[in-house]
Amino acid sequence: MTLERVNPGELAPPTGFSHAVAVTGSRLVFLAGQTALDGEGKITGDDLPAQFRQALGNLLTALRASGGTPAGLTRVTVYTTDVGAYRAHARELGRIWRELAGRDYPAMALIGVVRLWDEEALVELDGIAVLD
């Protein structure tokens, strides 16, 4: 598998994402949306960073169980019930990302939503990965 992160000079420099990811590989994994659910199915974390950590951890757990690694993530969509809070915590969320997933960023989008399936959930992440 090869991944090429494409960030054209004509576009604004990306911070915490890549503009595009070109992939050659043998297996795609589509990762379902993950919130801050613990192993018992309860939302954990009282604030956005805590919930983001759990949701990203859940996404990466599903990815690893499929045989992948964070470096294989090509696309992640983040859904949040509070875009303002997401922006306010952007640096901390970036630190959490780097701690759990490393410094290679996939193509990403942030989408504000009215609510998520679990009313207590503040954030949900889904993604696509390529495996060797």
C-alpha positions as CSV (number, residue, x, y, z in Angstrom):
1,M,0.0,0.0,0.0
2,T,1.1,3.5,-0.7
3,L,-0.4,6.7,0.5
4,E,0.5,10.1,-0.9
5,R,-0.7,13.1,1.1
6,V,-1.4,15.9,-1.4
7,N,-1.3,19.5,-0.2
8,P,-1.0,21.9,-3.2
9,G,0.8,25.1,-2.7
10,E,-2.1,27.0,-4.3
11,L,-4.4,26.1,-1.4
12,A,-4.2,27.4,2.2
13,P,-1.7,25.4,4.3
14,P,-3.6,22.5,6.0
15,T,-3.6,22.4,9.8
16,G,-4.5,19.0,11.2
17,F,-5.7,17.5,7.9
18,S,-4.5,16.8,4.3
19,H,-6.2,18.4,1.3
20,A,-6.2,15.0,-0.5
21,V,-4.8,11.5,0.0
22,A,-4.0,9.4,-3.1
23,V,-3.9,5.7,-2.3
24,T,-2.8,2.5,-3.9
25,G,-3.7,-0.5,-1.9
26,S,-5.4,-3.9,-1.7
27,R,-8.1,-3.5,0.9
28,L,-10.5,-0.7,1.9
29,V,-12.0,-0.5,5.4
30,F,-15.0,1.6,6.0
31,L,-15.2,2.6,9.7
32,A,-18.6,3.3,11.2
33,G,-19.2,6.4,13.3
34,Q,-17.8,6.1,16.7
35,T,-18.8,8.2,19.7
36,A,-17.5,8.2,23.3
37,L,-19.2,5.0,24.2
38,D,-17.3,2.8,26.7
39,G,-17.3,-1.0,26.6
40,E,-20.7,-1.1,28.4
41,G,-22.4,1.2,25.9
42,K,-22.4,4.4,28.0
43,I,-21.1,7.8,26.9
44,T,-18.0,8.8,28.8
45,G,-16.4,12.2,29.2
46,D,-17.9,15.5,30.3
47,D,-16.3,17.7,27.7
48,L,-15.5,17.7,24.0
49,P,-11.7,16.8,24.4
50,A,-12.5,13.8,26.7
51,Q,-15.2,12.6,24.3
52,F,-13.0,13.1,21.3
53,R,-10.2,11.0,22.9
54,Q,-12.7,8.1,23.5
55,A,-14.3,8.4,20.1
56,L,-11.0,8.5,18.3
57,G,-9.8,5.6,20.4
58,N,-12.9,3.6,19.5
59,L,-12.3,4.4,15.8
60,L,-8.7,3.2,16.0
61,T,-9.7,0.1,17.9
62,A,-12.1,-0.9,15.0
63,L,-9.3,-0.1,12.5
64,R,-6.8,-2.2,14.3
65,A,-9.3,-5.1,14.6
66,S,-9.6,-4.9,10.8
67,G,-5.8,-5.2,10.4
68,G,-5.1,-1.6,9.9
69,T,-3.0,1.2,11.5
70,P,-3.6,4.9,11.9
71,A,-1.2,5.6,9.1
72,G,-3.7,3.9,6.7
73,L,-6.5,6.3,7.4
74,T,-7.4,8.2,4.3
75,R,-10.6,10.0,5.2
76,V,-12.1,11.0,8.6
77,T,-15.3,12.9,9.1
78,V,-15.9,14.6,12.4
79,Y,-19.5,15.4,13.5
80,T,-20.0,17.7,16.4
81,T,-22.9,19.3,18.2
82,D,-20.8,22.4,19.0
83,V,-18.5,23.7,16.2
84,G,-17.5,26.6,18.5
85,A,-16.3,24.3,21.2
86,Y,-14.4,22.3,18.6
87,R,-12.6,25.4,17.4
88,A,-11.9,26.5,20.9
89,H,-10.3,23.1,21.7
90,A,-8.6,22.7,18.4
91,R,-5.0,22.7,19.8
92,E,-5.9,20.1,22.5
93,L,-7.8,18.0,20.0
94,G,-4.7,18.1,17.7
95,R,-2.5,16.9,20.6
96,I,-4.9,14.0,21.2
97,W,-4.9,13.1,17.5
98,R,-1.1,13.1,17.4
99,E,-0.9,11.1,20.6
100,L,-3.3,8.4,19.4
101,A,-3.0,8.4,15.6
102,G,0.4,10.1,14.8
103,R,1.4,13.0,12.6
104,D,0.0,11.7,9.3
105,Y,-3.4,13.4,8.8
106,P,-6.1,12.0,6.5
107,A,-8.4,14.1,4.4
108,M,-10.9,15.4,7.0
109,A,-14.1,17.3,7.3
110,L,-15.9,18.8,10.3
111,I,-19.7,18.9,10.2
112,G,-21.9,20.6,12.8
113,V,-25.0,18.6,13.6
114,V,-28.0,19.3,15.8
115,R,-27.5,16.1,17.8
116,L,-26.1,12.6,17.6
117,W,-27.7,9.2,18.2
118,D,-26.8,9.3,21.9
119,E,-28.0,12.6,23.2
120,E,-25.0,12.9,25.6
121,A,-22.6,12.6,22.7
122,L,-20.8,15.7,21.6
123,V,-18.7,14.2,18.8
124,E,-18.6,11.3,16.4
125,L,-15.9,10.2,14.0
126,D,-16.1,7.9,11.0
127,G,-13.5,7.0,8.4
128,I,-12.0,5.1,5.5
129,A,-8.7,3.3,5.6
130,V,-6.5,1.4,3.2
131,L,-4.7,-1.7,4.3
132,D,-1.8,-3.5,2.7
